[in-house]
Amino acid sequence: MSAGVAGLILFAGVAFFLIIGAPISISVGIASMLAMFSMLDPANAVQTSAQRMFTGMNSFTLLAIPFFILAGVIMNNGGIAMRLVNCAKVLSGRMPGSLAQTNVLANMMFGSISGSGVAAAAAVGSTMAPMQEKEGYDRTFSAAVNIASAPTGMLIPPSNTLIVFSLVSGGTSIAALFMAGYIPGILWGLACMVAAYVIAKRKGYKGNEKVPFNIALKVFIDAIPSLLLIIIVIGGIIYGAFTATEGSAIAVVYALLLSFLYKTIKVKDLPRILMESTRTTAIVIFLIGVSTIMSWVMSFTGIPQLIADTLLGFTDSMIVILIIMNIVLLIVGTFMDPTPAILIFTPIFLPIVTQFGMDPVHFGIMVVFNLSIGTITPPVGPVLFVGARVAKLKIEQVIRPLIPFFAVTIVVLLIVTYVPELSLWLPKVFGLIK
């Protein structure tokens, strides 16, 4: 059969299996296999699929993902969230809605350590929700603040999604991507704080009482061991002391030692923690494997080039092309997790933007920013579901309070998209890119 028919089978197959409710990994895997059968004889199709899948998972770089996942699970169970919340509470000061500001800051700090928006929404949300309810905060507002700010950890390193992008994009520097994520991630958090401030001012939510200096100092000292993880891991990666994979293993050891020191994790808890991280890792790695088959089929059929030619035939304006890409990624993010979306759309869009001179690091941040918004967007958003469950609310109850946060986040996305230096300045400062 022709390459065009194989491409049609691929995309129609993925759409069909998703519609009937199959998991994304199964949808991509079966559709890719069917497309492979339309191009090759059965024996070669099976052999090529197995080879592509093995090649996609056989990567030293990918080892960072299970280690960072394990580190995140350990921290989620290790009492680290409460210390970060206390630190954020001191930093938020006496501004209106200070507990909401505390929630945002704590999500940024916890997310930057765990690299997971879902983990941040669960750990910080479960800690902050009772505190905010006790102070008279509307539960839907509290949930919206927690949900909207949790994905900042997907941009602020270490970030598994940025590691996946590095792999798919042909080896874009992980250290450069990590540094590039700081300013956009912080801007996302600041935008949420501004929205929370305006809403809190209107609702009359008051600030915290002034914290005495000696108590504030003790809180900061208690939080230092947790925050040191960022400096050790990211600093070591940037300065070449170790790779991202080695850094992820160090993060596991450090998080485990810290949790034992805090006496929040016991040896008997380790099997449960290992099993939880193994389940998450298996889902991610299997998804990467089957997506590699899909990437091969798309490359073989020339789909990325066809889409590139279509877009460039429609317009030669970089501004318009980036708007189209943002819209596509925002829509895709509403029903697809970030990992498969990165695996599928990076090979399609990256060649187009590089023709216009866009740096792959900047493009990677734009892609991850878009797909991070998808994690808080119905109908699939995992952070949205976890945040609502933690707050003991239905999804429909938090959608309306989330709208102002969606608005400010989209504004930040556009700024990050069209101001490259926000992503590239720090990597340039540290000599990671020219």
ZISULGI-V480298 format. One line per field, one symbol per residue. ss: DSSP state (h for helix, s for strand, l for the rest). phi: phi as a letter, one per 40 degrees, with the letter a starting at -180 (. if undefined). psi: psi as a letter, one per 20 degrees, with the letter a starting at -180 (. if undefined). A space follows every 10 residues. Layout:
ss=???
phi=???
psi=???
This chain:
ss=llhhhhhhhh hhhhhhhhhl lllhhhhhhh hhhhhhhhhl lhhhhhhhhh hhhhhhhlll llhhhhhhhh hhhhhhhllh hhhhhhhhhh hhlllllhhh hhhhhhhhhh hhhhllhhhh hhhhhhhhhh hhhhllllhh hhhhhhhhhh hhhhlllllh hhhhhhhhll lllhhhhhhh hhhhhhhhhh hhhhhhhhhh hhhlllllll llhhhhhhhh hhhhhhhhhh hhhhhhhhll lllhhhhhhh hhhhhhhhhh hhllllhhhh hhhhhhhhhh hhhhhhhhhh hhhhhhhhhh hlhhhhhhhh hhhhlllhhh hhhhhhhhhh hhhllllhhh hhhhhhhhhh hhhhhllllh hhhhhhhhhh hhhhllllll lhhhhhhhhh llllhhhhhh hhhhhhhhhh hhhhhhhhll hhhhhhhhhl llll
phi=.ccccccccc cccdcccccc gcddcccccc ccccccccbb cdcccccccc ccccccccbc dccccccccc ccccccbbgc dccccccccc ccgbcdgccc ccdccccccc ccccgbcccc ccccccccdc cccccgcccc cccccccccc cdccbcccbc cccccdcccg gddccccccc cccdcccdcc cccccccccc cccgcccccc cddccccccc cccddcccdc cccccccccg cacccccccc cccccccccc ccgbbbdccc dccccccccc cccccccccc cccccccccc cgcdcccccc ccccabcccc cccccccccc ccccbbcdcc cccccccccd ccccccgccd cccccccccd cccccbbccb dccdcccccc cfbcdccbcc ccdccdcccc dcdccccbbd ccccccdcdc gcbc
psi=rrhhgggggg hhgggghhhj jqqhgggggg gggghghihr qgghgggggg gggghhimph hhhhghghgg gggghhijjh ghhhggghhg hibjqpkhhg hgggghhggg highjphggg hgggghghgh ghhhjjqphh ggggggghih ihiigpqqph hhggggghjk kppggggghh igghghhggh ghhgghgggh ghikprrqqp pqghggghgg ghighghhgg ggggghggjj hrrhghhhhh hggghggghh gikiprhiig gggggghggg ggggghgggh hhgghggggh ikgghghghg ghhgqjphgg ghgggggghg ghihjpqggh gghghghghg hghhhjjpph ggggggghgg hhhhijpqih ohhgggghgh ilrqghhigg highhgghhh ghghghgjnh hhhigghggj khr.
